[in-house]
Amino acid sequence: MVIRIKVLLGSQDAWETVEKGYEESQDETSLTPNQKEALQKARKKDQQALTLIYQGLDEAMFEKVANATSSKQAWEILQNSLKGVDKVKKARLQTLRGEFESLHMKESESVSDYFSRVLAIVNQFKRYGNNPSMFEDFKKAIAREFEMTDIGLIAYYLGIEVKQTEEGIFISQEGYGKEILKKFEMLDCKPISTSVECGVKLSRHDEEENVNPTLFKSLVGTLRYLTCTRPDILYGVGLVSRYMEAPTMTHLKTAKRILRYVKGTFDFGLLYSPSKEFKLFSYSDSDWAGDMDDKKSTTGFVFYMGDTTFTWTSKKQPIVTLSTCEAEYVAATSSVCHAVWLRSLLKELHMSQVEAIEIFVDNKSALALAKNLVFHDRSKHIDTRYHFIRECIARRKFNLSS
């Protein structure tokens, strides 16, 4: 906290004022005009520095320095308070070290109760900061009770491969993708550049030959797990998932096309790179009347934080829309609803989104409809819940743009 405030003061050329302070004159009547002007400037600088200090404090620490009359006095109070906090932290960490060293499972204690005690101590560690030596003590204490191996940083988990480098953390499912191709005898298939053929329309009532539903469900199920790190195939997988009850040869060919696409993109995945940019934004789109059976559209959106993709969806809309404008409007509303939840989650993680969240929509009519608060023939029949987007835009929490 002290370092952060010091950097803030330095960036605003206010650190010198805090460090040196200024002397308040007891009798201003005896001062010359130039001295009075210099005193006024010093007071102004000191108040600006004091305001900057207040900005970097939490509520508990602010109460301790609220009565300070100068920035130098506030800084001294802050340093003395934090020295006391550091002493308490060190004493508590020594106590936790002792608890770890004597961490043994009791005779009548269940495994779940034992780990509840371990978790309670770990949570206290989080409160007092990271200490590498205590982490080592913790692993040794657990190893005395259970047979375990320290395998270092995570590299593989449930089919997901994790590569940690200086550029960031890259997750992929290359090995799992190859297992899928081997399972369905498509290791030697010809790669293709798109997962879904442009303009493809599937139906439950085509006249093609039926295929084995168990085989088709197994193929779709394995592809669905592949979407954990592959948002680029999510639309295609969602499309074939609609026909698992009575699949035909057309549906199977569409699913196998996804496998051909996976064959050429084994090395695709998600890179989570370090960044100081935590601004949230989203892209929203829809496929109007894409379902040939019920004429419903498909909603799709993806959220980014900085240059990292971290949540996405592709889902059929629950209503039939009358135009591309309405389909895009419903998709944008779904994106806004998800953004409301993400804003709340990020606030809990101390990454509050102060500015309006940008949501990009590629339909000018939908943008105009969302920003127009007047109900007319083009919007009065739309379900009321989808007009939630208008209130969010009016309150400047979100901003739609093309």
Beta strands, then each sheet from edge to edge (+ up, - down):
strand 1: 156-157
strand 2: 160-165
strand 3: 168-172
strand 4: 269-272
strand 5: 280-287
strand 6: 298-305
strand 7: 308-316
strand 8: 357-361
strand 9: 398-401
sheet 1: 1+ 2- 3+ 4-
sheet 2: 7+ 6- 5+ 8+ 9+
end
